[in-house]
Amino acid sequence: DLHSFPTRRSSDLLSMHNEEMLGVSSMDEKNIIPLDSLDVVCSDMNDPIDNISDAERKKITEVVAEELSSVKIPKDHIKMRAPIIRPEQDIICLGIKYMAHAVEAGRYKQEAFGGERQYPIYFSKRVNEAVGDGEPVLAHADIVDSLDYEVELAVVIGAPAYKVSRKDALDCVFGYTILNDISARNIQTRHRQWYFGKSLDGFTPMGPCIVTTDEIPDPGNLAIKSSINGELSQDGNTKQMIFDVRYIISELSQGMTLLPGTIIATGTPAGVGMGLDPPRFLTSGDIMKIEVEKIGEMTNYIL
């Protein structure tokens, strides 16, 4: 089915229904300009993140800003996919990243989520194929009885980062997107580590686009929300993070090189299903809408 979705700014990078086709949104946000129409050849989103030249980037900016392109595809004629459909590496995730979420998580299961937060909790999430805006999320009901949602700001690295300072950390960022860290709480707590319970097929909705850093020079004050079946569930702001984006990039880079295309999911605010009293988990037919200020919103449903 063809559908449109909201994006933000001329610099948003989008994956279209054809996995090989990428584009940028027009200034009026009604159309997509394919990158190949600008003679910028990319096989997938990892190409412009890693290999796009300054000259190509300048050309894209000028064409969009001055409305020079004659090739425009209406958004309602395109089915969008996740901006990075198949990440080249596991996603780096942060757990218990907002103080209020730490409180609700400890209330749900103290031995799995409790404790002080002197240092960030890092874990990874396998993504065979990211889910795009409007696409379903498989419930895996045969093995999952406590399916949960987590809206997160995701950072996409654009330049190799090794031993970078907090001051220079954002210079290594290509852009930002939204990620829903779908979680099977029964699997997550049973194994006492989070990898399996967060890595089932379809557990990574991502999108609707990547917004480049010229549109978000500082990710430290962005509204971040989720709603389930039209009811507001999470309502936070990235300024509530225990450890900010600069800190995360700098700390990780002290011992590992963050390569272009690396995705870092920065944690979720309070209001997830396991934090409610009593807990309320997702079931077939539920509709999730997640949003981050300056990026947009993404809707998925449980299959």
SULLIN-V873435 format. One record per pair of residues at least 6 apart in sequence whose C-alpha atoms are under 8 Angstrom apart, sorted by sequence separation. I is the first residue (numbers start at 1). GAP is how many residues later the second one is. D is the distance in whole Angstrom. If there is no record, write none. Layout:
# SULLIN-V873435
i/gap/d
I/GAP/D
I/GAP/D
This chain:
# SULLIN-V873435
i/gap/d
15/6/6
16/6/6
25/6/6
26/6/6
35/6/7
36/6/8
42/6/7
62/6/8
63/6/6
96/6/5
106/6/7
131/6/7
188/6/5
226/6/6
227/6/5
238/6/8
252/6/8
273/6/5
274/6/6
291/6/4
15/7/5
16/7/7
25/7/5
26/7/7
35/7/8
106/7/5
107/7/8
187/7/8
188/7/7
225/7/8
226/7/6
227/7/7
273/7/5
274/7/7
290/7/6
291/7/6
14/8/6
15/8/7
24/8/6
25/8/6
105/8/6
106/8/4
139/8/7
161/8/8
188/8/7
225/8/7
226/8/5
273/8/5
289/8/7
290/8/5
13/9/7
14/9/5
23/9/6
24/9/5
96/9/8
105/9/7
106/9/8
187/9/7
188/9/4
225/9/5
226/9/7
273/9/8
289/9/6
290/9/6
13/10/6
14/10/6
23/10/5
24/10/7
187/10/5
188/10/7
224/10/8
225/10/5
289/10/4
13/11/5
14/11/8
23/11/4
24/11/7
102/11/7
103/11/8
161/11/6
186/11/8
224/11/6
225/11/6
288/11/6
289/11/7
12/12/6
13/12/7
22/12/6
23/12/5
102/12/7
159/12/8
160/12/7
185/12/7
223/12/7
224/12/5
287/12/7
288/12/5
11/13/6
12/13/6
21/13/7
22/13/6
159/13/5
184/13/5
223/13/6
224/13/5
287/13/6
288/13/6
10/14/6
11/14/7
21/14/8
22/14/8
158/14/6
159/14/7
183/14/6
184/14/6
223/14/4
224/14/7
287/14/4
10/15/5
21/15/8
157/15/6
158/15/5
159/15/7
183/15/5
222/15/5
223/15/7
286/15/6
287/15/7
9/16/7
10/16/5
40/16/7
157/16/4
158/16/4
182/16/6
183/16/8
221/16/6
222/16/5
285/16/6
286/16/5
8/17/8
9/17/8
10/17/5
96/17/8
156/17/6
157/17/5
158/17/8
181/17/7
221/17/5
222/17/7
284/17/8
285/17/5
7/18/7
9/18/6
155/18/7
156/18/6
157/18/7
220/18/5
221/18/5
284/18/5
285/18/6
10/19/7
155/19/8
156/19/5
219/19/7
220/19/5
283/19/7
284/19/5
9/20/7
22/20/7
155/20/6
156/20/6
183/20/7
282/20/7
8/21/7
21/21/8
155/21/5
156/21/8
182/21/5
245/21/7
7/22/7
20/22/7
21/22/7
22/22/7
38/22/7
154/22/6
155/22/7
181/22/7
182/22/6
6/23/8
20/23/5
21/23/7
22/23/7
97/23/7
153/23/7
154/23/5
180/23/8
181/23/6
182/23/8
20/24/6
96/24/8
97/24/8
153/24/6
154/24/6
180/24/6
181/24/7
220/24/7
19/25/7
95/25/7
96/25/7
153/25/5
154/25/6
179/25/7
180/25/5
220/25/7
94/26/7
95/26/5
152/26/6
153/26/6
179/26/6
180/26/6
219/26/7
94/27/6
95/27/6
151/27/7
152/27/5
179/27/5
94/28/5
95/28/7
151/28/6
152/28/6
178/28/6
179/28/7
15/29/8
93/29/6
94/29/6
151/29/5
152/29/7
177/29/7
178/29/5
15/30/7
92/30/7
93/30/5
150/30/5
151/30/7
177/30/6
178/30/7
92/31/6
93/31/6
149/31/6
150/31/5
177/31/7
178/31/8
92/32/5
93/32/7
149/32/6
150/32/6
177/32/6
237/32/8
91/33/5
92/33/7
149/33/5
150/33/8
177/33/5
236/33/6
37/34/7
90/34/6
91/34/5
148/34/6
149/34/6
176/34/5
177/34/6
235/34/7
236/34/7
90/35/5
91/35/7
147/35/7
148/35/5
175/35/6
176/35/5
234/35/7
235/35/8
33/36/7
90/36/5
91/36/7
147/36/6
148/36/6
175/36/5
176/36/6
234/36/6
235/36/7
27/37/6
34/37/7
89/37/8
90/37/6
147/37/5
148/37/7
175/37/4
176/37/7
234/37/4
26/38/6
27/38/7
33/38/6
34/38/7
45/38/7
46/38/7
146/38/6
147/38/6
174/38/6
175/38/5
233/38/5
234/38/7
25/39/8
26/39/8
33/39/5
34/39/8
45/39/6
145/39/7
146/39/5
174/39/6
233/39/7
24/40/8
27/40/8
32/40/6
33/40/6
44/40/8
87/40/7
144/40/6
145/40/8
146/40/6
173/40/7
176/40/8
26/41/8
31/41/6
32/41/5
86/41/7
87/41/8
144/41/8
145/41/7
175/41/8
31/42/5
32/42/6
86/42/6
87/42/8
144/42/7
31/43/4
32/43/6
86/43/5
144/43/7
30/44/6
31/44/5
85/44/5
86/44/6
30/45/6
85/45/5
224/45/8
84/46/7
85/46/7
82/48/6
82/49/6
83/49/8
11/50/7
81/50/7
82/50/4
10/51/8
81/51/4
82/51/7
80/52/7
81/52/7
80/53/7
10/54/6
10/55/7
229/57/6
230/57/8
228/58/7
229/58/5
228/59/6
229/59/6
230/59/8
228/60/5
17/61/7
227/61/6
228/61/7
16/62/7
17/62/5
19/62/8
226/62/7
227/62/5
16/63/6
17/63/5
138/63/8
226/63/6
227/63/6
16/64/4
17/64/6
138/64/6
226/64/4
15/65/6
16/65/5
137/65/5
138/65/8
225/65/6
226/65/6
14/66/7
15/66/5
19/66/8
137/66/7
224/66/8
225/66/5
14/67/8
15/67/6
224/67/6
225/67/6
14/68/8
15/68/5
137/68/8
224/68/5
14/69/5
15/69/7
126/69/8
223/69/6
224/69/6
5/70/7
13/70/7
125/70/6
222/70/7
223/70/5
4/71/5
5/71/8
123/71/7
124/71/6
131/71/6
153/71/8
222/71/5
3/72/8
4/72/4
123/72/7
126/72/8
127/72/6
129/72/7
130/72/7
131/72/8
133/72/7
152/72/7
222/72/8
3/73/5
4/73/7
125/73/6
126/73/5
128/73/7
129/73/7
130/73/8
131/73/6
132/73/6
133/73/7
151/73/7
2/74/7
3/74/7
4/74/7
125/74/5
126/74/8
127/74/7
130/74/5
131/74/4
132/74/6
133/74/6
151/74/7
2/75/6
3/75/6
4/75/7
5/75/8
127/75/8
129/75/8
130/75/6
131/75/6
132/75/6
133/75/6
151/75/6
170/75/8
2/76/6
3/76/6
4/76/8
127/76/8
130/76/6
132/76/7
150/76/8
170/76/6
2/77/5
3/77/8
112/77/6
127/77/7
169/77/5
1/78/7
168/78/8
169/78/8
216/78/7
167/79/7
170/79/8
215/79/8
112/80/6
166/80/5
169/80/6
166/81/6
169/81/6
151/83/8
166/83/8
211/83/8
166/84/5
211/84/6
164/85/8
165/85/5
210/85/8
164/86/5
179/86/7
209/86/7
163/87/7
208/87/8
161/88/8
163/88/8
208/88/7
164/89/6
185/89/8
208/89/7
163/90/5
164/90/7
207/90/8
208/90/6
162/91/5
163/91/4
207/91/6
161/92/6
162/92/6
163/92/7
206/92/8
162/93/7
162/94/6
163/94/8
162/95/5
205/95/8
161/96/5
162/96/7
160/97/6
161/97/5
160/98/6
161/98/7
159/99/8
160/99/5
159/100/6
160/100/6
157/101/7
158/101/7
159/101/5
157/102/7
158/102/4
157/103/5
158/103/6
156/104/8
157/104/5
158/104/8
156/105/6
157/105/5
156/106/6
157/106/6
156/107/5
49/108/8
50/108/6
155/108/6
156/108/7
49/109/6
50/109/7
154/109/7
155/109/5
154/110/5
155/110/6
180/110/7
154/111/4
155/111/7
153/112/6
154/112/6
178/112/8
152/113/6
153/113/6
178/113/7
152/114/6
153/114/7
178/114/7
152/115/5
151/116/8
152/116/5
150/117/8
151/117/6
178/117/7
150/118/6
151/118/8
177/118/7
150/119/8
176/119/8
178/119/8
178/120/8
84/122/8
150/122/6
82/123/7
83/123/7
120/123/7
149/123/6
82/124/5
83/124/6
148/124/7
149/124/7
49/125/7
82/125/5
83/125/7
148/125/6
81/126/8
82/126/6
83/126/5
148/126/7
81/127/8
82/127/7
83/127/6
5/128/8
80/128/8
148/133/6
149/133/8
147/134/5
148/134/6
146/135/5
147/135/5
146/136/7
147/136/7
151/139/6
153/139/7
151/140/7
99/141/8
98/142/6
99/142/7
98/143/5
99/143/7
97/144/6
98/144/6
139/144/7
97/145/6
139/145/7
97/146/7
137/163/7
139/163/6
134/164/7
135/164/8
136/164/6
137/164/6
138/164/6
139/164/6
133/165/5
134/165/5
135/165/6
136/165/5
137/165/5
138/165/5
104/166/7
108/166/6
133/166/6
134/166/5
135/166/7
136/166/6
137/166/6
101/167/7
108/167/6
133/167/6
134/167/7
136/167/6
101/168/5
102/168/8
107/168/7
97/169/7
98/169/7
100/169/7
101/169/4
105/169/7
92/170/8
94/170/8
97/170/5
98/170/7
99/170/8
100/170/5
101/170/7
104/170/8
105/170/6
91/171/7
92/171/6
93/171/6
94/171/6
96/171/7
97/171/6
98/171/5
104/171/5
108/171/8
91/172/5
92/172/5
93/172/5
94/172/5
95/172/6
96/172/7
97/172/7
98/172/7
104/172/8
88/173/7
89/173/7
91/173/6
92/173/6
93/173/6
94/173/5
95/173/8
87/174/7
88/174/8
91/174/7
93/174/7
101/174/8
87/175/8
87/176/8
14/194/7
15/194/7
14/195/5
13/196/6
14/196/7
12/197/6
13/197/5
12/198/5
13/198/7
12/199/4
13/199/8
11/200/6
12/200/6
7/201/7
11/201/6
6/202/8
7/202/7
9/202/7
5/203/8
8/203/7
11/204/8
9/206/7
50/210/5
49/211/6
50/211/7
49/212/6
46/214/8
46/215/6
8/286/7
8/287/6
7/288/7
8/288/6
7/289/6
6/290/6
7/290/8
6/291/7
